[in-house]
Amino acid sequence: MKIGIIAAMKYEMELIKNQMHDLRIEPFKSFNFIIGTISNNEIVLAESGVGKVNSSIAATLLVSLYDCKLIINTGIAGGLMPLETGDVCIATKLLYSDVDATIFGYSYGQVPSMPKYYAPLDSRITLTKKALNSLGINYKEITIYSGDSFITSMDKLSCVDTSILCATEMEGCSVAQTAYRLGVDFMVIRYISDVIGRESQIENYNKFEDEMSEKSAKVTIELLKQIEVAND
């Protein structure tokens, strides 16, 4: 099974790339796809760029050009309390923070004619938990809200349910929607780089970006080992 990995952070890309064997790079338009193996899994690695459109294009190309059956999207997110900087999170539900078709009877965050939210398969979540447990990393299961804004104020989230454990970012739900439309599995893992509304939010984001990238790469590589075991 070919696995596509979408990362928004260049440093994380390099760390994963350094663990790949039989590596080659294939350019396509503005993308450079890195192809190789990790733990006997065929991997296609893509740096998507920031935002919903960029991540959706990357996911589409991974499926259409390389026939990837699973898309793993890793990266950082802004957490809502009680989440804290440094928390590792598995997305169990994903929806949009900036989609509003409620006037036509849809839920806030739901694209017309699409599901209310997107959820990875339970089996994929289980493998991700095994990977995190094997590394001794505590994790939280959360809802992801994706939108094309870096959120610094709770005012911008007035229309979504913030009473649940959740975080915001700019790619996860669009990757999930693309996977849903193309009929492939997906997983979204996030690392809390900053807490929304906290005075030190931007400082923490800049401080923890590289640290979160390193942890993200480590978890992704361990997840691939778990996938290999599950496929044996």
Buried (B, 14 or more C-beta within 10 A) or exposed (E): EBBBBBBBBEBBBBBBBEBBEEBEEEEEEEBEBBBBBBBEBBBBBBBBBBBBEBBBBBBBBBBEBBEBBBBBBBBBBBBBEEBEBBBBBBBBBBBBBBBBBEEEEBEBBBBEEBBEBBBBEEEBBEBBBBBBEEBEEEBBEBBBBBBBEBBBEEEBBEBBEBEEBBBBBBBBBBBBBBBBEBEBBBBBBBBBBBBBBBEEBEEBBEBBBEBBBBBBBBBBBBBBBBBBEEEE
